């Protein structure tokens, strides 16, 4: 009987893992499950939210022919009995597995108020597009001054310059950038007319109004929540040990600490303590690594822990401007940036490379995708000091 590997989620990590795993193991059964027939480029959701053209790609066109693809909603994971329940158009299906790869990503946000908007998932993006017309938005308030908030604000303001936009960040705005990078983004926002409220604590968020602890208020008509990603609570409900963002705690081999035949790749994985963050920048390496590791297990080869280090982060500031922030291996910023049109071109190349990686991993007979190697785990003492310095709890 063939070894069965079940992969949950057809995002960056899931598709890359499926292709890389199947090409290395011709005699196993690989099943990929997704709630959509399409692959969604989440790194372009800020563009789609601004009514840029969407390029739809079918998952079936991105995976190898021998991979079994099922469209359905995952309703239950039973790791003790090695079963996954899926609700499909043909009725409920129960899958058994020898190895499980959880790559469902992060599709939720930490809700701040009823009626808020989000572009974290395809569902939330579609809801925003249906419920809001650009002409009907007078003052757009964006919660969160991270990469998602920065890119969405820039994209929207460039496309709809008459919209009044304010970003609200209770911490330091663009804190993951260096002084040079932060100043460049702030100057860009000033030239576009985008307001920034930073390092100001929120007392209460009401419909069409934010009240701050200093008793000042900000009025808006549309609220966009870009405060951070959150994994679906399905994993927590299925008995996995998770953190506050519903990420599963994994060991250095990206295996669940509870179940050694369950691997986690992408946003749903929490390796602690480490400098890994959510995003396709880590999802792709994790997906490739898990495929290689399961292959090594099947062939009785020695295992090596997951290695990854950062070298930079990129952010688009509209269609013709961008910023590349060089970083140290632990993702801390260097005082070195690339900006302007060249930065935008590099950012676009990075976006396109993700799709190229998926396609070439499908078609090439050898493993194609590679990533920067390095120990992702950090000294617990240094990690504690870092958290305190940033004022995080």
C-alpha positions as CSV (number, residue, x, y, z in Angstrom):
1,X,0.0,0.0,0.0
2,X,1.3,3.4,-1.0
3,X,2.4,5.9,1.7
4,X,-0.1,8.8,1.7
5,X,0.8,12.4,2.4
6,X,-2.0,14.8,2.9
7,X,-1.3,18.5,2.4
8,X,-3.8,21.0,3.7
9,X,-3.8,24.4,1.9
10,X,-2.9,25.3,-1.7
11,X,-1.0,28.5,-1.0
12,X,2.7,29.2,-1.5
13,X,3.9,26.6,1.0
14,X,1.3,23.9,0.1
15,X,1.8,24.0,-3.7
16,X,5.6,24.1,-3.5
17,X,5.6,21.2,-1.0
18,X,3.3,19.1,-3.1
19,X,5.3,19.5,-6.3
20,X,8.7,19.0,-4.6
21,X,7.5,16.0,-2.7
22,X,5.9,14.2,-5.6
23,X,8.9,14.6,-7.9
24,X,11.2,13.0,-5.3
25,X,8.9,10.1,-4.5
26,X,7.2,8.5,-7.5
27,X,5.6,5.7,-5.5
28,X,3.7,7.7,-2.9
29,X,0.3,9.2,-3.0
30,X,0.2,13.0,-2.6
31,X,-3.2,14.6,-1.9
32,X,-3.6,18.4,-1.9
33,X,-6.7,20.0,-0.4
34,X,-7.9,23.6,-0.8
35,X,-11.2,25.4,-0.3
36,X,-10.7,27.1,-3.7
37,X,-9.9,25.9,-7.2
38,X,-7.7,29.1,-7.7
39,X,-4.3,30.0,-6.3
40,X,-4.4,33.5,-4.9
41,X,-1.4,35.8,-4.8
42,X,-1.7,37.2,-1.4
43,X,1.3,39.4,-1.9
44,X,-0.8,41.3,-4.5
45,X,-4.0,41.7,-2.4
46,X,-3.3,45.4,-1.8
47,X,-3.3,45.8,-5.6
48,X,-6.5,43.9,-6.1
49,X,-8.2,45.9,-3.3
50,X,-7.4,49.0,-5.3
51,X,-9.1,47.5,-8.3
52,X,-6.0,46.5,-10.2
53,X,-6.3,43.7,-12.7
54,X,-6.5,40.2,-11.1
55,X,-4.8,37.3,-12.8
56,X,-6.6,34.1,-11.8
57,X,-4.6,30.8,-11.8
58,X,-6.0,27.4,-11.3
59,X,-4.3,25.3,-8.7
60,X,-4.6,22.4,-11.1
61,X,-2.4,24.2,-13.5
62,X,0.4,24.8,-10.9
63,X,0.7,21.2,-9.7
64,X,2.1,18.0,-11.1
65,X,-0.3,15.6,-12.8
66,X,0.1,12.8,-10.3
67,X,-1.0,15.0,-7.4
68,X,-4.6,14.4,-6.4
69,X,-6.3,17.7,-5.9
70,X,-9.5,18.1,-3.9
71,X,-11.6,21.2,-3.5
72,X,-13.4,21.4,-0.1
73,X,-13.6,22.9,3.3
74,X,-11.5,21.2,6.0
75,X,-13.9,20.7,8.9
76,X,-11.9,18.6,11.3
77,X,-8.4,17.2,11.9
78,X,-8.0,14.1,14.1
79,X,-4.3,13.7,14.6
80,X,-4.7,10.8,17.0
81,X,-6.4,8.7,14.4
82,X,-4.6,10.2,11.4
83,X,-7.8,11.5,9.7
84,X,-9.0,14.7,8.1
85,X,-12.6,15.5,7.4
86,X,-13.5,17.6,4.3
87,X,-16.8,19.0,3.2
88,X,-16.8,19.0,-0.6
89,X,-19.4,19.6,-3.3
90,X,-19.9,15.8,-3.5
91,X,-20.5,15.5,0.2
92,X,-18.3,14.8,3.3
93,X,-15.0,13.0,2.7
94,X,-12.7,11.4,5.3
95,X,-9.1,11.1,4.4
96,X,-6.6,8.9,6.1
97,X,-2.9,9.8,6.0
98,X,0.5,8.5,7.0
99,X,2.0,12.1,7.0
100,X,0.1,15.3,7.3
101,X,1.4,18.7,6.1
102,X,-0.6,21.7,7.5
103,X,-0.1,24.7,5.2
104,X,-3.4,26.5,5.7
105,X,-1.8,29.9,6.1
106,X,-3.3,32.8,8.0
107,X,-6.6,34.1,6.7
108,X,-8.1,35.9,9.7
109,X,-7.4,39.1,11.6
110,X,-7.7,40.1,15.2
111,X,-11.0,41.8,14.9
112,X,-11.2,45.3,16.4
113,X,-14.8,46.2,15.7
114,X,-17.8,44.9,13.8
115,X,-18.1,46.2,10.3
116,X,-14.4,46.7,9.8
117,X,-12.7,45.7,6.5
118,X,-9.8,43.4,5.8
119,X,-7.7,42.1,2.9
120,X,-6.0,39.3,4.8
121,X,-7.9,36.6,2.9
122,X,-9.6,36.2,-0.4
123,X,-12.9,36.1,1.3
124,X,-12.3,39.3,3.2
125,X,-10.9,41.0,0.1
126,X,-14.0,40.0,-2.0
127,X,-16.3,41.3,0.8
128,X,-14.5,44.6,0.7
129,X,-14.7,44.9,-3.1
130,X,-18.4,44.1,-3.0
131,X,-19.4,46.3,-0.1
132,X,-17.3,49.4,-0.8
133,X,-17.0,51.5,-3.9
134,X,-14.0,53.9,-4.2
135,X,-16.2,56.8,-4.9
136,X,-18.1,56.2,-1.6
137,X,-15.0,56.3,0.5
138,X,-14.2,59.8,1.8
139,X,-11.9,59.1,4.7
140,X,-10.1,55.7,4.8
141,X,-8.6,54.8,8.2
142,X,-6.0,52.0,8.1
143,X,-5.1,50.3,11.4
144,X,-1.5,49.1,11.5
145,X,1.6,50.6,10.0
146,X,3.3,47.4,8.9
147,X,4.0,46.1,5.3
148,X,0.3,45.5,4.5
149,X,-0.9,48.9,5.7
150,X,1.9,50.7,4.0
151,X,1.4,49.0,0.7
152,X,-2.4,49.3,0.7
153,X,-2.3,53.0,1.6
154,X,0.2,53.8,-1.1
155,X,-1.7,51.8,-3.8
156,X,-5.1,53.2,-2.9
157,X,-3.9,56.9,-2.7
158,X,-2.1,56.6,-6.1
159,X,-5.3,55.1,-7.7
160,X,-7.8,57.4,-5.9
161,X,-6.0,60.6,-4.9
162,X,-9.1,62.3,-3.7
163,X,-9.5,59.8,-0.8
164,X,-8.4,61.1,2.6
165,X,-6.2,58.4,4.2
166,X,-4.9,58.1,7.7
167,X,-2.7,55.3,9.1
168,X,-3.0,54.6,12.8
169,X,-0.2,52.7,14.5
170,X,-0.2,52.5,18.3
171,X,3.5,51.7,18.1
172,X,6.3,53.3,16.0
173,X,5.2,53.6,12.4
174,X,7.2,51.4,10.0
175,X,9.2,50.1,13.0
176,X,10.6,47.2,11.0
177,X,12.6,49.6,8.8
178,X,15.8,51.5,9.5
179,X,15.8,55.2,10.1
180,X,16.6,55.8,6.4
181,X,13.8,53.5,5.3
182,X,11.3,54.9,7.7
183,X,12.1,58.5,6.7
184,X,11.8,57.6,3.0
185,X,8.3,56.0,3.6
186,X,7.2,59.0,5.7
187,X,8.4,61.5,3.0
188,X,6.5,59.5,0.4
189,X,3.3,59.5,2.4
190,X,3.7,63.2,3.0
191,X,4.0,63.8,-0.8
192,X,0.9,61.7,-1.4
193,X,-1.0,63.4,1.4
194,X,-1.4,60.3,3.6
195,X,-1.7,61.1,7.3
196,X,0.2,59.1,10.0
197,X,-0.7,58.8,13.6
198,X,1.9,56.8,15.5
199,X,2.8,55.9,19.1
200,X,-0.6,56.9,20.3
201,X,-2.7,54.5,22.4
202,X,-6.3,53.8,21.4
203,X,-8.9,53.9,24.1
204,X,-11.8,52.8,22.1
205,X,-12.8,52.1,18.5
206,X,-16.4,53.0,17.6
207,X,-18.3,53.1,14.4
208,X,-16.8,55.9,12.3
209,X,-14.7,57.1,15.2
210,X,-11.5,56.3,17.1
211,X,-10.9,57.7,20.5
212,X,-7.4,57.9,21.8
213,X,-6.2,57.9,25.4
214,X,-5.3,61.6,25.2
215,X,-9.0,62.2,24.5
216,X,-8.4,63.2,20.9
217,X,-10.6,61.6,18.2
218,X,-10.2,60.6,14.6
219,X,-13.4,60.3,12.4
220,X,-13.6,58.1,9.3
221,X,-16.2,56.4,7.1
222,X,-14.2,53.2,6.3
223,X,-11.9,51.2,8.5
224,X,-9.4,48.8,7.2
225,X,-7.8,46.4,9.7
226,X,-4.1,45.6,8.8
227,X,-2.9,45.0,12.3
228,X,-1.6,41.4,11.7
229,X,-2.3,37.9,10.6
230,X,-4.1,35.2,12.5
231,X,-4.5,31.5,11.7
232,X,-7.9,29.8,11.6
233,X,-8.8,28.3,15.0
234,X,-9.4,24.9,13.4
235,X,-6.0,23.8,14.5
236,X,-6.6,24.8,18.1
237,X,-10.0,23.1,18.1
238,X,-8.3,19.9,16.7
239,X,-6.1,19.6,19.7
240,X,-2.9,21.2,18.6
241,X,-1.0,23.3,21.0
242,X,-1.1,26.9,19.6
243,X,-0.2,30.4,20.5
244,X,-2.5,33.5,20.6
245,X,-2.4,33.7,16.8
246,X,-3.4,30.0,16.5
247,X,0.0,29.0,15.2
248,X,1.1,25.4,16.0
249,X,4.2,25.0,18.0
250,X,6.8,23.0,16.0
251,X,10.2,21.5,16.7
252,X,13.4,22.4,14.6
253,X,12.3,19.9,12.0
254,X,8.9,21.8,11.6
255,X,7.0,18.8,13.1
256,X,4.2,19.3,15.6
257,X,5.6,18.9,19.0
258,X,2.8,16.5,19.8
259,X,2.5,14.5,16.6
260,X,5.7,13.5,14.8
261,X,3.9,12.6,11.5
262,X,2.4,16.1,11.3
263,X,4.5,18.9,9.7
264,X,3.6,22.5,9.6
265,X,4.7,25.0,6.9
266,X,4.1,28.6,6.4
267,X,2.1,31.0,8.6
268,X,0.6,28.2,10.7
269,X,4.0,27.2,12.1
270,X,5.5,28.6,15.3
271,X,9.2,27.8,15.9
272,X,10.1,29.3,19.2
273,X,12.2,31.3,19.9
274,X,13.1,32.4,16.4
275,X,13.1,35.4,14.1
276,X,10.7,33.8,11.6
277,X,7.7,35.9,10.6
278,X,4.6,35.2,8.6
279,X,4.7,35.8,4.9
280,X,5.6,34.1,1.6
281,X,9.2,34.9,2.4
282,X,9.2,32.1,4.9
283,X,6.3,30.0,3.5
284,X,8.2,29.0,0.4
285,X,11.3,27.8,2.2
286,X,9.2,25.9,4.8
287,X,7.2,24.2,2.1
288,X,10.4,23.1,0.3
289,X,12.0,22.0,3.5
290,X,9.1,19.9,4.6
291,X,9.0,18.1,1.2
292,X,12.7,17.3,1.5
293,X,12.4,16.2,5.1
294,X,9.5,13.8,4.5
295,X,11.5,12.4,1.5
296,X,14.5,11.9,3.8
297,X,12.3,10.1,6.3
298,X,10.8,7.8,3.6
299,X,14.3,7.0,2.4
300,X,15.8,6.5,5.9
301,X,18.2,9.4,5.4
302,X,19.6,11.7,8.2
303,X,17.5,14.7,9.0
304,X,18.8,18.3,9.3
305,X,16.9,21.0,11.2
306,X,15.2,23.8,9.2
307,X,17.6,26.6,8.4
308,X,16.7,30.1,7.1
309,X,17.9,33.7,7.5
310,X,16.7,37.0,6.1
311,X,18.6,39.3,3.9
312,X,16.0,42.1,3.3
313,X,12.4,43.1,2.9
314,X,10.7,44.9,0.1
315,X,7.6,47.1,0.0
316,X,5.8,48.7,-2.9
317,X,4.8,52.4,-2.6
318,X,2.5,52.4,-5.6
319,X,3.3,51.2,-9.1
320,X,6.4,53.3,-9.7
321,X,8.1,53.5,-6.3
322,X,9.3,51.0,-3.9
323,X,11.8,50.4,-1.0
324,X,14.2,47.5,-0.5
325,X,15.4,47.4,3.1
326,X,18.6,45.4,3.7
327,X,18.5,43.4,6.9
328,X,20.7,41.3,9.1
329,X,20.2,37.6,9.3
330,X,17.7,38.0,12.2
331,X,15.6,40.4,10.2
332,X,16.8,43.5,12.0
333,X,17.3,46.4,9.6
334,X,20.6,47.8,8.3
335,X,21.0,51.4,7.4
336,X,21.0,50.5,3.8
337,X,18.2,50.8,1.3
338,X,17.3,50.8,-2.4
339,X,14.5,53.2,-3.3
340,X,12.5,54.7,-6.1
341,X,11.8,53.1,-9.4
342,X,14.7,50.6,-9.0
343,X,13.1,49.5,-5.7
344,X,9.8,49.1,-7.4
345,X,11.3,47.0,-10.1
346,X,13.1,44.7,-7.6
347,X,9.8,44.3,-5.7
348,X,8.0,43.3,-8.8
349,X,10.8,40.8,-9.7
350,X,10.5,39.3,-6.2
351,X,6.7,38.9,-6.7
352,X,7.1,37.3,-10.0
353,X,9.8,34.9,-8.8
354,X,7.4,33.3,-6.3
355,X,5.2,32.2,-9.2
356,X,8.2,31.2,-11.3
357,X,9.4,29.0,-8.4
358,X,6.0,27.2,-8.2
359,X,6.0,26.6,-12.0
360,X,9.6,25.4,-12.3
361,X,9.2,23.2,-9.3
362,X,6.4,21.6,-11.2
363,X,8.1,21.2,-14.6
364,X,11.8,20.6,-13.8
365,X,12.9,17.0,-13.0
366,X,15.2,18.3,-10.2
367,X,14.6,20.4,-7.1
368,X,14.7,24.1,-8.2
369,X,13.8,26.3,-5.3
370,X,16.6,27.4,-2.9
371,X,16.7,29.8,0.0
372,X,19.3,31.5,2.2
373,X,20.5,29.1,4.9
374,X,21.1,30.0,8.5
375,X,20.0,29.2,12.1
376,X,16.5,30.7,12.5
377,X,16.5,30.1,16.2
378,X,17.9,32.8,18.5
379,X,19.4,32.8,21.9
380,X,16.5,32.9,24.4
381,X,18.2,35.5,26.5
382,X,18.9,37.8,23.5
383,X,15.3,37.2,22.4
384,X,14.0,38.3,25.8
385,X,16.1,41.4,25.7
386,X,14.9,42.2,22.2
387,X,11.3,41.9,23.2
388,X,11.8,44.2,26.2
389,X,13.6,46.8,24.1
390,X,10.8,46.9,21.6
391,X,8.2,47.2,24.4
392,X,6.4,44.1,23.3
393,X,4.6,41.8,25.7
